[in-house]
Amino acid sequence: MNAIWLEKPETARRIMQRISRVFKWSIAEGFRLDNPAENLTQVLPKQNDIQIHMRALPYNQTAECIESIYKSGAFLSSKLALEFLILTACRSGELSNAQWAHIHPEDGTTLDQAERAFWVRPASMMKSNREHTIPLSKRCMKILRTAKAELSSDTDLIFPSRRGKPISNMTLLKLVKSIGYDIHVHGFRTTFKVWCQEQTNISREISEMALAHSIKDKSEAAYARSEQLEKRSKLMEKWSSYILLQKSQVVASLEQQKNYHSPINSVLK
């Protein structure tokens, strides 16, 4: 257990959680009196000293990646979900449990009529155990409308799997790998963060709020009582616009290559 606990900490934590659930069930059914998994962390090495780096994509390659996603043969829900994840810089677990009930169009209008909407994630979905709101860009609104029109499901899930279940992180990771990107889905949050640092003059406080990060510095946290929705709304729209601009340049480049007639090719003909 020591090896996987240090080498693959996230996987190890998830395995321990599942083992713990089995023991809890056993206690409830009268098969055991204790849960040994609860005490394992006391004898295992601390993971706090291990810095985990998720492989991320350079932000100037994001549009090309999204273009490749839509050219793949993946299920439409997976394509829409992955672009939505990139545009909102959310965690995959938050995305997989995203429900229509969490989408709040501005001024009480319907999704089809609203120019703006907010994705309000309940505390139960969040790593910080606090409700968090993401202002949705115009492109995100289009994704939601497409999902509403094209994806059929008996559940309230926005991006259901083929079986109508929550879409898994492994499904999204498999899609990313299948189009040739050796990165982690969680790394798109890093992509967004680096873009904020290098391409905007937005404050660290706003970018951290956009990522739903808890502010550890007590002095800084004391001033971070507002969700700064207007500033974050502009930030998310700017992020979306940056990707769309890059995407148009990618498409134009591909068209130029397609229509280019090399003199060498002419000679060979």
PEDANOR-V699733 format. One record per pair of residues at least 6 apart in sequence whose ideal C-beta (glycine too) atoms are under 8 Angstrom apart, sorted by the first residue. I is the first residue (numbers start at 1). GAP is how many residues later the second one is. D is the distance in Angstrom with one decimal. If there is no record, write none. Layout:
I_GAP_D + I_GAP_D
//
This chain:
1_11_7.4 + 1_39_7.4 + 1_43_6.9 + 2_42_6.7 + 2_43_6.9 + 4_7_6.5 + 4_8_4.8 + 4_11_7.5 + 5_7_4.5 + 5_39_5.2 + 5_40_6.7 + 5_42_7.1 + 6_39_6.1 + 6_41_7.4 + 6_44_6.7 + 9_38_4.7 + 9_41_6.0 + 9_43_6.4 + 10_42_7.1 + 13_34_7.8 + 16_21_5.8 + 16_24_6.3 + 16_25_7.8 + 19_18_4.7 + 20_15_6.1 + 20_17_4.0 + 20_18_6.3 + 23_9_6.2 + 23_11_7.7 + 23_12_4.1 + 23_13_6.6 + 23_14_5.5 + 23_15_8.0 + 24_11_6.0 + 26_6_4.2 + 27_6_6.8 + 27_7_7.4 + 27_8_6.4 + 54_129_8.0 + 54_130_4.2 + 54_132_4.5 + 54_133_4.2 + 54_135_7.9 + 54_136_6.3 + 55_127_6.5 + 55_128_4.5 + 55_129_4.9 + 55_132_5.2 + 56_127_6.1 + 56_128_7.3 + 56_131_3.3 + 56_132_7.0 + 56_133_7.9 + 56_134_3.8 + 56_135_5.0 + 56_138_7.4 + 57_8_6.0 + 57_124_6.5 + 57_126_5.0 + 57_130_6.4 + 57_131_6.8 + 57_134_5.1 + 58_133_7.2 + 58_136_7.9 + 59_132_5.1 + 59_133_7.5 + 59_135_5.9 + 59_136_4.0 + 59_139_7.6 + 59_140_7.2 + 59_183_7.8 + 60_186_6.7 + 62_24_6.4 + 62_126_7.8 + 62_129_6.1 + 62_181_5.5 + 62_184_6.8 + 63_180_5.0 + 63_181_7.5 + 63_182_7.8 + 63_183_3.4 + 63_184_3.9 + 63_186_7.5 + 63_187_5.4 + 64_182_7.5 + 64_183_7.9 + 64_186_5.1 + 65_21_7.9 + 65_111_7.8 + 65_114_7.3 + 65_116_6.0 + 66_16_7.9 + 66_17_5.5 + 66_20_6.7 + 66_177_6.8 + 66_181_6.5 + 67_180_6.0 + 67_183_5.5 + 67_184_7.1 + 68_111_4.2 + 68_112_7.3 + 68_113_7.8 + 69_10_5.3 + 69_13_5.7 + 69_14_6.6 + 69_106_6.7 + 69_107_8.0 + 69_110_6.3 + 70_9_5.6 + 70_13_7.9 + 71_108_7.8 + 72_7_7.2 + 72_103_6.6 + 72_106_6.3 + 72_107_5.4 + 74_101_5.0 + 74_104_7.4 + 75_86_7.6 + 75_87_5.8 + 76_74_5.9 + 76_75_6.7 + 77_70_7.2 + 77_74_5.3 + 77_82_4.9 + 77_83_6.0 + 77_84_6.8 + 77_85_7.7 + 77_90_6.3 + 78_81_7.7 + 78_89_6.5 + 78_93_5.8 + 78_94_6.6 + 78_97_5.3 + 79_96_7.6 + 80_63_5.2 + 80_66_6.2 + 80_67_5.3 + 80_71_7.7 + 80_79_6.2 + 81_14_5.9 + 81_77_8.0 + 81_78_3.8 + 81_86_5.4 + 81_91_6.7 + 82_90_5.4 + 82_93_6.1 + 82_94_7.3 + 82_103_7.7 + 83_60_6.2 + 84_11_6.7 + 84_56_6.2 + 84_59_5.2 + 84_60_7.9 + 84_75_7.1 + 85_7_6.5 + 85_10_4.9 + 85_87_7.1 + 85_100_7.0 + 85_103_6.4 + 86_102_5.0 + 86_105_7.6 + 86_106_7.8 + 86_157_7.5 + 87_50_6.0 + 87_52_6.1 + 87_53_5.3 + 87_56_7.6 + 87_149_7.3 + 87_152_6.8 + 87_153_5.4 + 87_156_7.2 + 88_7_7.9 + 88_31_6.8 + 88_46_5.1 + 88_48_7.3 + 88_52_6.5 + 88_148_7.2 + 89_99_6.8 + 89_100_5.2 + 89_103_4.0 + 89_104_7.8 + 89_121_6.1 + 89_122_5.8 + 89_150_7.7 + 90_31_7.9 + 90_44_6.8 + 90_99_7.8 + 90_122_7.7 + 91_36_6.8 + 91_95_6.8 + 91_98_7.2 + 91_121_7.9 + 92_77_4.2 + 92_80_6.0 + 92_93_5.2 + 92_94_6.7 + 93_32_7.4 + 93_76_7.1 + 94_27_5.6 + 94_31_5.3 + 94_32_7.0 + 95_64_6.8 + 95_72_7.3 + 96_63_7.5 + 96_70_4.1 + 96_71_5.1 + 96_72_6.4 + 96_73_7.1 + 97_28_5.5 + 97_60_7.7 + 97_69_5.8 + 98_21_7.1 + 98_23_7.8 + 98_59_7.1 + 98_60_4.6 + 98_61_6.5 + 99_57_4.4 + 99_58_6.1 + 99_59_6.4 + 100_48_7.8 + 100_56_5.3 + 100_58_6.0 + 101_55_5.9 + 102_17_5.8 + 102_18_5.5 + 102_19_6.2 + 102_20_7.1 + 103_8_6.7 + 103_14_5.6 + 103_15_7.6 + 103_16_5.9 + 103_17_7.9 + 103_33_7.8 + 103_41_6.6 + 103_55_7.4 + 104_13_6.1 + 104_14_4.9 + 104_15_7.8 + 104_16_5.6 + 105_6_5.6 + 105_8_7.2 + 105_9_3.4 + 105_11_7.5 + 105_12_4.5 + 106_8_5.4 + 106_9_6.9 + 106_10_4.3 + 106_11_6.1 + 106_12_7.3 + 107_7_7.3 + 111_6_6.8 + 111_30_7.6 + 111_33_6.2 + 111_34_6.5 + 111_37_6.5 + 112_33_6.6 + 114_27_7.2 + 115_23_7.7 + 115_26_7.6 + 116_19_7.1 + 116_20_7.0 + 116_25_7.6 + 116_117_7.3 + 117_19_5.0 + 117_24_6.2 + 117_27_7.5 + 118_15_5.1 + 118_16_6.8 + 118_17_5.8 + 118_18_6.5 + 118_111_7.5 + 119_14_7.0 + 119_15_4.5 + 119_17_5.8 + 120_11_6.6 + 120_12_7.7 + 120_13_5.0 + 121_10_6.7 + 121_11_5.0 + 121_12_7.5 + 121_13_7.3 + 121_91_7.8 + 122_9_5.8 + 123_6_5.2 + 123_7_5.4 + 123_8_4.9 + 126_6_5.5 + 126_86_6.3 + 127_85_7.3 + 128_84_6.3 + 128_85_7.9 + 128_86_5.0 + 132_80_4.5 + 133_94_6.0 + 133_96_6.6 + 134_76_7.6 + 134_98_7.8 + 134_102_7.1 + 135_94_5.8 + 135_97_5.5 + 135_98_3.6 + 135_101_5.4 + 135_102_7.9 + 136_8_7.4 + 136_100_7.2 + 137_99_5.0 + 137_100_4.8 + 137_102_7.2 + 137_103_3.7 + 137_104_7.8 + 138_99_6.9 + 138_102_6.8 + 139_101_4.5 + 139_104_7.8 + 139_105_6.5 + 140_96_7.8 + 140_100_7.0 + 144_14_6.9 + 147_11_5.7 + 147_12_6.4 + 151_8_7.3 + 151_9_6.5 + 153_7_4.1 + 153_11_5.0 + 154_10_5.9 + 155_9_5.5 + 155_10_7.9 + 157_7_7.4 + 157_8_7.9 + 157_9_6.1 + 157_10_7.9 + 159_8_5.1 + 160_6_7.3 + 160_7_6.8 + 161_6_4.9 + 161_7_7.1 + 161_10_6.7 + 169_16_6.0 + 172_13_4.9 + 173_11_7.1 + 173_12_5.3 + 176_7_6.2 + 176_9_6.2 + 189_22_5.9 + 192_18_7.5 + 192_19_7.3 + 192_47_6.5 + 193_14_6.3 + 193_18_6.6 + 195_44_6.7 + 195_47_7.0 + 196_6_5.6 + 196_11_4.2 + 196_14_7.6 + 196_39_7.3 + 196_43_8.0 + 197_10_7.5 + 199_43_6.8 + 200_35_7.0 + 200_38_6.7 + 202_29_7.4 + 202_33_5.5 + 205_10_7.5 + 205_15_6.9 + 205_18_7.8 + 205_19_5.8 + 205_23_7.6 + 206_22_5.7 + 206_25_5.3 + 206_26_6.0 + 206_29_6.2 + 207_28_7.4 + 208_7_6.3 + 209_15_7.0 + 209_18_6.7 + 209_19_5.9 + 209_23_6.1 + 210_22_5.4 + 210_25_6.0 + 210_26_6.9 + 214_7_8.0 + 215_6_4.1 + 215_9_5.4
//
